[in-house]
Amino acid sequence: MPIPASLITLLAGMALVLIGLWVGQNVVPLPVDASANAPVFDALFRVLMTIGTILLLGIIGLLVFSLIRFRRRPGEVGDGVAIEGNLPLEILWTAIPAIVILFVGIYSYDIYARMGGMNTLGDHGAMHSALPTEQASVVPAVAEVSSGPAERVWGGIAATDGSLPVEVTALQFAFVFHYPEGDITSGELRVPVGRPVELRMEARDVIHAFWVPQFRLKQDVIPGQPTLLSFTPTRAGRYPIVCAELCGPYHGGMRSTVVVEEPEAFDLWWSSNAKPAPTTVASAPGLPTA
């Protein structure tokens, strides 16, 4: 007794979905995650990997099946049967992509908005985005250094108490980092694990882009338009900073490093490089003030 074609189609569809889910959860060609917003981005990437795998295998499988099943047999010299007009099939292959695109669009918009991407240009004062409950344990140190909840993820967000401000200057062809609180200038970015960092970025010449793949952060730095970028590092290590915007003949060499250190190591580096604050000495009566 032949197996019904509808049953074969159902089983093949279930197999495709299961394979896609497995690939989406286990085959993630991304660098290590090292910031609080990375898991949020990775969740979207896994969904896209699942959908992409299902579509890829489904389309290739259908093509291979058609090449074998409907190939010209020995002795056949005529054309194939002319078949046109299959309304249920046309509805199916229109509805499925429409649903997938709508779902991915809404999901992407939600994550983009939570990362601060929908902020009005130049408005750095109002955007706050709550981390998912399952991600709350990723940045336990944030609650200790901030008077508010651990709710910032990325981009265009005002500073919170306890954040580390860093002024970033992008120019052909280097990034320069200045810590105003300690009057430290460095060619690499050093930050402590678990503490929110606020980058105040500006470009001196052309458009550059600040990109740290492990942080899942990429932000254009535009002349005349200061940019605010906030993140919380969660894993110690050295990670590349790459200019991801073509900025001139030596664009490929415009790289730096972000060094994420444990708080004790960062405090030691800070105390070794920070300049002492100027002191004001009170003058004696009748003497001019210094």
N, C-alpha and C positions, 0 to 999 in steps of 0.2 A: 504494500500500500504506500503510494508516494506521500511524502510529507508536504502538507499544504504550504504554499508560498508565503502566506501571511504569517505562519508560525516561524518559518525560517527568517523572515524579515524581523519579527519581534525578537527572536533570540539574537540575531546579529546586532540589532539596536541595543539590546541589554549588554551584550559583550562590549560594544563600542563605549557605552557610558561607563562601565566598570573599568575598562582600560584607561579611559580619559581621566577618571577620578584618581586612579592609582598614579598615573603620570603627573597629574597636577599636584599631588601631595608628596611625591617622592623624587621627582626629577625637576629640580629648581636650579637652573644655571645662573644663580646670582652670587655675588660675593657675600662674605659673612656680614650679618647685620650688626651694626655698632651704634645705633641711635634709637631713641624711643619711638620715632615715627616709622622706622624700617619695617616692623611687623605689620603695620597698617598697609603699607605699600605692598608687602609680600603677599598679603591675603588676596589683594586684587590680582597680582601676578599669577598666583596659583589658579584662580578662577579662569583667567585668560589661557593659561596652559591647558587646563582641562577642556575648555571649549575648543581651542585650537587643535588639540590632539584628536578629539572626536570628529571634527570637520575634516582634518587631514586624512585620517585613516578611513573615514566614511567615503570621501570622494575618491581616494586612490583605490579602495576596495571595489567601489562601483565601476570605476574605469576598467580595472583588471577583469572583473567579472564580465563586463560587456564585451571586452576584446576577445575573451574566450568563448563566451556563450553565443555571441552573435557573429562569430567569424565566418568567413566564406568557406563553405565545405568543398571538398574535392568534387569536381563535376558541375558545380553551380556556376552559371554564366550570366544569369539575370540579376536585376537589381533586387534589393530587399523589399519587404512589404512596406508600402507607404502608410505610415500611421501618424495621424495628427489629431490634436484635440483630445486632451485628457484633463478635464476640469478638476477632479479631485487631486491629481498629481500636481497641477499648477498651483492650486490653493495651498497644498502642503509645502511645496518648495518656496512659496512666497511667505507663508505664515511663519515657518520655523526661523528663517534668517531675520525676519522683522522682530520676532520675540527676543531672539538672542541679542540683536543690536540694541533694542530698547532696554533690556536688562543690563547689558554692559555699560550703556550710556548713563543710566540712572546710578548704577553702582560707582562708576568712575567719577561722576559729578559729586556724589556724596563724599567720597574720599578726598577729592580735590578741594571741596569746600572745607572739610575738616582740617585740611593741611594749610588753610589760609589763602588758597588760590583765588577765591572770589572777593577778596578785599578790594575796596576802591583804591585806585592808584594813589599812593601817598598817605593813605589812612592807616596808621600803625597803632591806633588806639583802642579798637573795640573788639577785635577778633579773638575769641577763645574757643578751643575745640576740645571736647572731652575725649580722653583715651578710652577705648573699649575696656570693659571690666576685666577681661582676661589679660589685658596688657598692663594693668595697674601695678603688678609686681615687678615690672621691668625696670622702673625707675624709683626704687624705694627711697633713694637719697633726696629726691626732689622735695618731698614733703618736709624734710628736715631743714632745707635751706630756703623754703618759700613759705610765706604766710598764707598763701592760698592753696587750693588743691592742685595736684599734678595734672593739668589739663591742656598745656600747650603742646602742639605737635610741630607745626612748621609754618614759616613764612608770614611776613607782615603783621607780627604780633608785638604788642607793647611789652616792655620789660616787666618782669615780676621781681619781687623782693628776693635777693640772693642770687640773681643771675649775674653772670660774668660778662661785662661789656667788652667787646673787642672792635676796634676800628680797622677795617680792611680796605686797603688801597690797591686797586688793580691798574696796572700800567704796562705798556709794552716793555718787557715781557716778563712780569713778575707780580707776585702778590706780596704786599708788605702788611704786617700785622702790628698794631699798636694797642697796648693795654693802658688806657688813660688812668686807671686807678693806681697803677704802679709806675707809670711813665716808662714802660718797657716797649722797645721796638724789636721785632724779630722777623726773620725770613721764613719761619715756620710757625704754625698755629699750635699752641699747647693749651690743653683744657683738661680739667679733672673729670673723672667718672662720676656720673650721677648729678652733676650740677648743671642747671640750664645755662646756655651760652647764647648771647645775643650779638650777632655780627652786624655792624653798621657799615655797609659797603658803599664805596664810591669808585668811579672810574675816572682817570685823569686824561684819557685820550680818546679811545674808541670803545665799542661795546665788548665786554668780556663776559665770561660766565664762570661762576664758582660751582664746581661739581665734585662731590665726594661720593663715589659709588657705594661705599659701605654704609653711608648715612642715608642713602636714597634721597639726596638733596641735589638739586641743580637750579641755580638762580642766576639770571642775567644781571650784570652790573653795567648800568647805563650812564654815560656822562650827563651830568646835570640832574640826575634823578637818583638821590640816595635810596638805597635798598636796605630793608631790615630783614634779617634771616635768623630765626631762632631754632635751636635744637637742644637735645639733651643726650650726650654720649653715654653709652651703657656698657661698653667693652673696651678695656685697655688695649693699646696697640698703636701701630704706626700705619696711617692710611693716606693714600695719594690724594692730593688736591689737583684737579685738572681744569684748565680753561677749556670749556666746551663750546666756545664761540670763536669762529675764525677771526683773528684779530691782527693778522699781519704775517710777514714771511717767517717769523720764528714762533708762530702760534704753537706748533707741536712741542716746543721746549718750555712752554709756560706752565711749569708744574711746581708744586710745593708739597708739603707734608703736614698733616694734622697728627699731633702726638697726643693720644689720650692716656693719661696717667692716673694712677691711684691718688686719692687726695693728699696722702702724706708726701709722695714724690713730687706732686705739683707744688705743694706748699714749700718744699725745699728749693725747687727751681725758682719759685717766686721770690723767696727771701734772698736768694743769691743774686737776683737780677733787678729787683725793684729798687728804684731810687728813693731815698728817704724824703719824706715830705718836708718842705721848707718850714723852718721854725721862726716865729716872730719873737724877738727879745724886747721886753719892755724897757724903755729908757728911764734913766734916772731923772729926777726933777731938774729942770733947767737945761737938759741936754737934748739935742735933736734926736728924733726917732730914726733908727737905721732903715 
